[in-house]
């Protein structure tokens, strides 16, 4: 599979862009475990063109994580075009447009998946951004605004006509947010539309290596994107790549092996930010990891773990978890 001139191999698996999750440290870790492409946190075009320092920091990419995509969102043509040019100067391999974020502070203002209620503007923004930069432009969106407006099949053709190099589809509507099950049926319909020529990337509820392979087999997508299934579990990419190549699950590592990966994430987060902010940032990963699932009487340990304020305190708690 290729996006522009970027060769991603057969059945590539991507790390989805996630706010407050896919910082450079997490991207590099997922890359280490086999992610074929990684995406930055999504970046506000308005904040970027106003040169907000915290936003500009999200543009930093490293050669070790390539191929890497920078993702932006916005609600008007001029700011998205200007932001796209700023992103191009940061030298990502790909520029991705976010027309899928469902959260109220984004979609409620007409950006992200809010664009599904203003398709002409979405198309115009897409066309003008493609014209403005030299790197491949891709796009991520959802099935539609709600179940009464499942517009993705026709919309995909219109976006393709704008010149995008690939399309990622999350198998939910905006109204669903992240509830219910992702529906890949329409993703498959887009992929099998004979008028579609660009790669189609499927996203939604890929939480295991087996599910990933089933999505490839059932819907014939060109790539699969893993989002929440990677939080607290960056090794999922290693498991997926093994399953896709060998047709069987990768043998489990020891409990301590997985725990060491999480501790490495803690240290990387602290190094990038500082001890207090680094621990706050990593709590989402510790809360979401499946590593502690099934441990008897774990509730009090979980509470203590998520309240820890220093690395020493946190590691003492982690080191005293009964080895599974």
Kinemage of the C-alpha trace (Angstrom):
@kinemage 1
@onewidth
@group {chain A} dominant
@subgroup {mainchain}
@vectorlist {calphas} color= white
{ca unk a 1} P 0.000 0.000 0.000
{ca unk a 2} L 1.219 3.490 -0.843
{ca unk a 3} L 0.083 6.938 0.230
{ca unk a 4} L 1.584 9.184 -2.389
{ca unk a 5} L 5.168 7.982 -2.592
{ca unk a 6} L 5.180 6.636 0.980
{ca unk a 7} L 5.399 2.838 0.769
{ca unk a 8} L 3.762 1.222 3.817
{ca unk a 9} L 3.957 -2.419 2.775
{ca unk a 10} L 1.147 -4.965 2.802
{ca unk a 11} L -1.639 -4.759 5.373
{ca unk a 12} L -0.090 -1.910 7.368
{ca unk a 13} L -1.334 -1.025 10.846
{ca unk a 14} L -1.380 2.587 12.044
{ca unk a 15} L -1.472 4.348 15.399
{ca unk a 16} L -4.486 6.682 15.399
{ca unk a 17} L -4.139 10.353 16.320
{ca unk a 18} L -5.406 10.868 19.873
{ca unk a 19} L -5.401 14.064 21.886
{ca unk a 20} L -3.238 13.875 25.031
{ca unk a 21} L -2.122 10.373 24.015
{ca unk a 22} L -0.025 10.309 20.844
{ca unk a 23} L 2.826 12.523 21.951
{ca unk a 24} L 6.258 11.834 20.493
{ca unk a 25} L 7.259 9.400 23.264
{ca unk a 26} L 4.192 7.222 22.782
{ca unk a 27} L 4.533 7.359 19.003
{ca unk a 28} L 8.132 6.170 19.215
{ca unk a 29} L 7.153 3.342 21.554
{ca unk a 30} L 4.359 2.177 19.245
{ca unk a 31} L 6.772 2.435 16.317
{ca unk a 32} L 9.211 0.242 18.236
{ca unk a 33} L 6.487 -2.374 18.658
{ca unk a 34} L 5.619 -2.419 14.954
{ca unk a 35} L 3.218 0.412 14.068
{ca unk a 36} L 3.708 1.070 10.350
{ca unk a 37} L 2.713 4.727 10.605
{ca unk a 38} L 1.994 7.040 13.525
{ca unk a 39} L 0.012 10.263 13.819
{ca unk a 40} L 0.485 13.294 16.043
{ca unk a 41} L -2.180 14.542 18.391
{ca unk a 42} L -4.642 16.618 16.399
{ca unk a 43} L -3.631 20.253 16.111
{ca unk a 44} L -5.906 23.291 16.026
{ca unk a 45} L -5.334 25.318 12.880
{ca unk a 46} L -6.455 28.479 14.664
{ca unk a 47} L -3.980 27.971 17.513
{ca unk a 48} L -1.222 27.078 15.073
{ca unk a 49} L -1.535 30.209 12.974
{ca unk a 50} L -1.635 32.269 16.186
{ca unk a 51} L 1.707 30.643 17.079
{ca unk a 52} L 0.546 29.254 20.411
{ca unk a 53} L 3.689 27.633 21.849
{ca unk a 54} L 1.952 24.566 23.290
{ca unk a 55} L 0.379 23.903 19.907
{ca unk a 56} L 3.610 24.440 17.961
{ca unk a 57} L 5.316 21.868 20.200
{ca unk a 58} L 3.013 19.215 18.728
{ca unk a 59} L 4.657 19.747 15.329
{ca unk a 60} L 7.945 18.226 16.479
{ca unk a 61} L 8.600 14.898 14.755
{ca unk a 62} L 11.705 12.729 14.660
{ca unk a 63} L 13.292 10.632 11.942
{ca unk a 64} L 12.983 7.545 14.155
{ca unk a 65} L 9.195 7.606 13.962
{ca unk a 66} L 8.864 7.941 10.190
{ca unk a 67} L 6.619 7.639 8.359
{ca unk a 68} L 4.684 10.097 10.517
{ca unk a 69} L 1.597 12.199 9.814
{ca unk a 70} L 0.662 15.528 11.349
{ca unk a 71} L -3.087 15.988 11.774
{ca unk a 72} L -4.860 19.344 11.851
{ca unk a 73} L -8.459 20.463 12.334
{ca unk a 74} L -10.333 23.691 11.757
{ca unk a 75} L -13.490 25.208 10.372
{ca unk a 76} L -12.503 27.701 7.679
{ca unk a 77} L -10.496 27.580 4.484
{ca unk a 78} L -7.898 30.271 5.122
{ca unk a 79} L -6.774 29.064 8.544
{ca unk a 80} L -6.586 25.447 7.402
{ca unk a 81} L -4.517 26.385 4.350
{ca unk a 82} L -2.139 28.523 6.403
{ca unk a 83} L -1.842 25.820 9.059
{ca unk a 84} L -1.189 23.201 6.372
{ca unk a 85} L 1.751 25.211 5.068
{ca unk a 86} L 3.156 25.584 8.580
{ca unk a 87} L 2.845 21.821 9.050
{ca unk a 88} L 4.599 21.152 5.764
{ca unk a 89} L 7.578 23.158 7.028
{ca unk a 90} L 7.810 20.708 9.965
{ca unk a 91} L 8.529 18.010 7.348
{ca unk a 92} L 6.050 15.232 8.155
{ca unk a 93} L 5.615 12.509 5.566
{ca unk a 94} L 1.859 13.114 5.365
{ca unk a 95} L -0.641 15.813 6.334
{ca unk a 96} L -3.949 14.510 7.679
{ca unk a 97} L -7.192 16.486 7.987
{ca unk a 98} L -9.402 15.737 10.976
{ca unk a 99} L -13.075 15.766 10.069
{ca unk a 100} L -13.941 13.067 12.587
{ca unk a 101} L -13.386 14.322 16.143
{ca unk a 102} L -16.806 14.136 17.882
{ca unk a 103} L -16.142 16.034 21.122
{ca unk a 104} L -18.395 19.011 21.761
{ca unk a 105} L -15.665 21.657 21.994
{ca unk a 106} L -14.554 20.715 18.455
{ca unk a 107} L -17.611 19.380 16.605
{ca unk a 108} L -19.954 21.805 18.339
{ca unk a 109} L -18.036 24.679 16.765
{ca unk a 110} L -18.252 23.197 13.292
{ca unk a 111} L -14.784 21.595 13.147
{ca unk a 112} L -13.899 17.886 13.333
{ca unk a 113} L -16.980 15.781 12.711
{ca unk a 114} L -19.015 19.004 12.802
{ca unk a 115} L -17.994 19.319 9.151
{ca unk a 116} L -20.330 16.414 8.375
{ca unk a 117} L -23.131 18.998 8.663
{ca unk a 118} L -21.448 21.275 6.119
{ca unk a 119} L -20.117 19.010 3.382
{ca unk a 120} L -19.585 21.802 0.812
{ca unk a 121} L -17.215 23.540 3.249
{ca unk a 122} L -15.461 20.243 4.043
{ca unk a 123} L -14.906 19.681 0.329
{ca unk a 124} L -13.673 23.243 -0.209
{ca unk a 125} L -11.204 23.048 2.678
{ca unk a 126} L -9.932 19.703 1.448
{ca unk a 127} L -9.475 20.915 -2.125
{ca unk a 128} L -7.637 24.076 -1.106
{ca unk a 129} L -5.328 22.315 1.349
{ca unk a 130} L -4.383 19.745 -1.281
{ca unk a 131} L -3.536 22.592 -3.654
{ca unk a 132} L -1.515 24.439 -0.995
{ca unk a 133} L 1.047 21.760 -0.076
{ca unk a 134} L 3.332 19.344 -1.877
{ca unk a 135} L 3.162 16.438 0.589
{ca unk a 136} L 0.343 13.865 0.407
{ca unk a 137} L -2.876 14.975 2.100
{ca unk a 138} L -5.119 12.380 3.736
{ca unk a 139} L -8.358 12.747 5.659
{ca unk a 140} L -10.163 11.090 8.553
{ca unk a 141} L -13.917 11.238 9.085
{ca unk a 142} L -16.946 9.253 10.253
{ca unk a 143} L -19.940 7.543 8.662
{ca unk a 144} L -22.103 10.658 8.993
{ca unk a 145} L -23.576 12.991 11.586
{ca unk a 146} L -26.163 10.481 12.819
{ca unk a 147} L -27.925 7.297 11.704
{ca unk a 148} L -30.282 9.319 9.513
{ca unk a 149} L -27.346 10.846 7.619
{ca unk a 150} L -25.009 8.000 6.684
{ca unk a 151} L -23.317 9.884 3.858
{ca unk a 152} L -19.858 8.324 3.762
{ca unk a 153} L -20.192 6.371 0.488
{ca unk a 154} L -21.018 9.442 -1.605
{ca unk a 155} L -18.802 11.704 0.499
{ca unk a 156} L -15.774 9.474 -0.087
{ca unk a 157} L -16.049 10.001 -3.845
{ca unk a 158} L -16.281 13.774 -3.449
{ca unk a 159} L -13.235 13.847 -1.187
{ca unk a 160} L -11.298 11.651 -3.601
{ca unk a 161} L -12.081 14.149 -6.345
{ca unk a 162} L -10.399 16.837 -4.204
{ca unk a 163} L -7.100 15.001 -4.570
{ca unk a 164} L -6.606 13.332 -1.204
{ca unk a 165} L -4.151 10.433 -1.189
{ca unk a 166} L -6.046 8.195 1.282
{ca unk a 167} L -9.178 8.191 3.432
{ca unk a 168} L -9.592 6.910 6.993
{ca unk a 169} L -13.120 6.077 8.141
{ca unk a 170} L -14.139 5.586 11.763
{ca unk a 171} L -17.103 3.228 11.825
{ca unk a 172} L -19.363 5.413 13.948
{ca unk a 173} L -21.450 8.530 13.465
{ca unk a 174} L -20.724 11.748 15.312
{ca unk a 175} L -23.852 11.236 17.434
{ca unk a 176} L -22.532 7.887 18.636
{ca unk a 177} L -19.345 9.502 19.937
{ca unk a 178} L -17.446 6.408 21.148
{ca unk a 179} L -20.473 4.410 22.321
{ca unk a 180} L -21.897 1.231 20.836
{ca unk a 181} L -20.017 -0.943 18.380
{ca unk a 182} L -18.175 0.401 15.368
{ca unk a 183} L -19.959 -0.573 12.136
{ca unk a 184} L -17.480 -1.513 9.433
{ca unk a 185} L -20.148 -2.382 6.859
{ca unk a 186} L -20.084 1.043 5.206
{ca unk a 187} L -16.295 1.138 5.408
{ca unk a 188} L -16.301 -2.032 3.323
{ca unk a 189} L -18.836 -0.521 0.951
{ca unk a 190} L -16.570 2.463 0.341
{ca unk a 191} L -13.578 0.200 -0.191
{ca unk a 192} L -15.463 -1.966 -2.688
{ca unk a 193} L -16.913 0.964 -4.603
{ca unk a 194} L -15.378 0.525 -8.082
{ca unk a 195} L -15.090 4.300 -8.421
{ca unk a 196} L -12.728 4.557 -5.452
{ca unk a 197} L -9.035 4.532 -6.383
{ca unk a 198} L -7.349 5.726 -3.189
{ca unk a 199} L -6.448 3.549 -0.163
{ca unk a 200} L -9.166 3.130 2.459
{ca unk a 201} L -8.130 2.834 6.104
{ca unk a 202} L -10.561 1.362 8.628
{ca unk a 203} L -10.797 2.469 12.247
{ca unk a 204} L -12.928 1.554 15.246
{ca unk a 205} L -12.880 -1.105 17.996
{ca unk a 206} L -9.673 -2.838 16.899
{ca unk a 207} L -8.644 -4.152 20.302
{ca unk a 208} L -6.848 -7.392 19.467
{ca unk a 209} L -4.686 -8.992 16.816
{ca unk a 210} L -7.506 -11.358 15.856
{ca unk a 211} L -9.991 -8.524 15.347
{ca unk a 212} L -7.462 -6.657 13.203
{ca unk a 213} L -7.018 -9.629 10.878
{ca unk a 214} L -10.794 -10.116 10.678
{ca unk a 215} L -11.210 -6.479 9.598
{ca unk a 216} L -8.676 -6.936 6.817
{ca unk a 217} L -10.252 -10.219 5.689
{ca unk a 218} L -13.900 -9.170 5.884
{ca unk a 219} L -13.740 -5.628 4.544
{ca unk a 220} L -10.664 -5.675 2.304
{ca unk a 221} L -9.409 -2.368 3.679
{ca unk a 222} L -5.916 -1.275 2.694
{ca unk a 223} L -4.850 -0.507 6.263
{ca unk a 224} L -6.219 -0.675 9.795
{ca unk a 225} L -5.882 2.099 12.373
{ca unk a 226} L -5.696 1.296 16.088
{ca unk a 227} L -6.780 3.946 18.565
{ca unk a 228} L -7.987 3.307 22.106
{ca unk a 229} L -6.853 -0.316 21.917
{ca unk a 230} L -3.267 0.908 22.148
{ca unk a 231} L -3.671 3.045 25.278
{ca unk a 232} L -1.831 1.292 28.092
{ca unk a 233} L -0.944 -1.402 25.594
{ca unk a 234} L 1.583 -0.206 23.002
{ca unk a 235} L 2.663 -3.812 22.493
{ca unk a 236} L -0.616 -4.472 20.648
{ca unk a 237} L 1.197 -3.620 17.403
{ca unk a 238} L 3.722 -6.386 18.048
{ca unk a 239} L 0.877 -8.820 18.636
{ca unk a 240} L -0.959 -7.709 15.480
{ca unk a 241} L 2.085 -7.886 13.206
{ca unk a 242} L 2.851 -11.403 14.428
{ca unk a 243} L -0.747 -12.561 13.927
{ca unk a 244} L -0.900 -11.127 10.420
{ca unk a 245} L 2.332 -12.823 9.387
{ca unk a 246} L 2.083 -16.113 11.286
{ca unk a 247} L -1.670 -16.611 11.561
{ca unk a 248} L -1.470 -17.308 15.281
{ca unk a 249} L -1.301 -15.355 18.486
{ca unk a 250} L 2.057 -14.276 19.824
{ca unk a 251} L 2.938 -16.110 23.064
{ca unk a 252} L 2.473 -13.912 26.102
{ca unk a 253} L 5.426 -12.364 27.868
{ca unk a 254} L 5.836 -12.362 31.640
{ca unk a 255} L 3.847 -9.961 33.784
{ca unk a 256} L 7.092 -8.163 34.638
{ca unk a 257} L 7.875 -7.651 30.935
{ca unk a 258} L 4.626 -5.759 30.373
{ca unk a 259} L 5.052 -3.871 33.643
{ca unk a 260} L 8.513 -2.742 32.534
{ca unk a 261} L 6.999 -1.307 29.342
{ca unk a 262} L 4.521 0.733 31.381
{ca unk a 263} L 7.288 1.919 33.701
{ca unk a 264} L 9.297 2.985 30.674
{ca unk a 265} L 6.309 5.041 29.535
{ca unk a 266} L 6.199 6.707 32.936
{ca unk a 267} L 9.881 7.630 32.760
{ca unk a 268} L 9.585 8.940 29.208
{ca unk a 269} L 6.560 11.050 30.152
{ca unk a 270} L 8.362 12.520 33.157
{ca unk a 271} L 11.469 13.226 31.092
{ca unk a 272} L 9.428 15.029 28.421
{ca unk a 273} L 7.348 17.107 30.831
{ca unk a 274} L 8.339 17.021 34.517
{ca unk a 275} L 7.519 14.699 37.381
{ca unk a 276} L 4.128 16.124 38.294
{ca unk a 277} L 2.819 16.716 34.770
{ca unk a 278} L 4.429 13.541 33.452
{ca unk a 279} L 2.639 11.368 35.986
{ca unk a 280} L -0.668 13.153 35.375
{ca unk a 281} L -0.237 12.573 31.639
{ca unk a 282} L 0.488 8.862 31.974
{ca unk a 283} L -2.428 8.080 34.295
{ca unk a 284} L -4.711 7.516 31.321
{ca unk a 285} L -2.453 4.711 30.105
{ca unk a 286} L -2.246 3.124 33.550
{ca unk a 287} L -6.016 3.301 33.974
{ca unk a 288} L -6.689 1.758 30.557
{ca unk a 289} L -4.092 -1.011 30.472
{ca unk a 290} L -5.504 -4.553 30.413
{ca unk a 291} L -2.439 -5.779 32.336
{ca unk a 292} L -4.166 -5.472 35.697
{ca unk a 293} L -7.460 -6.976 34.582
{ca unk a 294} L -8.475 -9.960 36.659
{ca unk a 295} L -6.203 -9.264 39.618
{ca unk a 296} L -8.171 -9.993 42.767
{ca unk a 297} L -8.931 -7.116 45.142
{ca unk a 298} L -7.133 -4.659 42.876
{ca unk a 299} L -9.418 -1.664 43.411
{ca unk a 300} L -7.484 -0.116 46.302
{ca unk a 301} L -4.210 -0.606 44.438
{ca unk a 302} L -5.657 1.065 41.343
{ca unk a 303} L -6.819 4.056 43.376
{ca unk a 304} L -3.397 4.396 45.007
{ca unk a 305} L -1.670 4.050 41.641
{ca unk a 306} L -3.749 6.822 40.089
{ca unk a 307} L -3.193 9.096 43.080
{ca unk a 308} L 0.584 8.697 43.188
{ca unk a 309} L 2.408 11.999 42.784
{ca unk a 310} L 6.045 10.904 42.426
{ca unk a 311} L 7.838 8.280 40.361
{ca unk a 312} L 9.192 6.672 43.523
{ca unk a 313} L 5.723 6.353 45.040
{ca unk a 314} L 4.208 5.060 41.799
{ca unk a 315} L 6.943 2.494 41.182
{ca unk a 316} L 6.691 1.192 44.751
{ca unk a 317} L 2.993 0.529 44.133
{ca unk a 318} L 3.666 -1.121 40.763
{ca unk a 319} L 6.468 -3.261 42.168
{ca unk a 320} L 4.202 -4.596 44.909
{ca unk a 321} L 1.475 -5.797 42.533
{ca unk a 322} L 1.340 -9.613 42.798
{ca unk a 323} L 3.133 -11.183 39.816
{ca unk a 324} L 0.620 -12.872 37.561
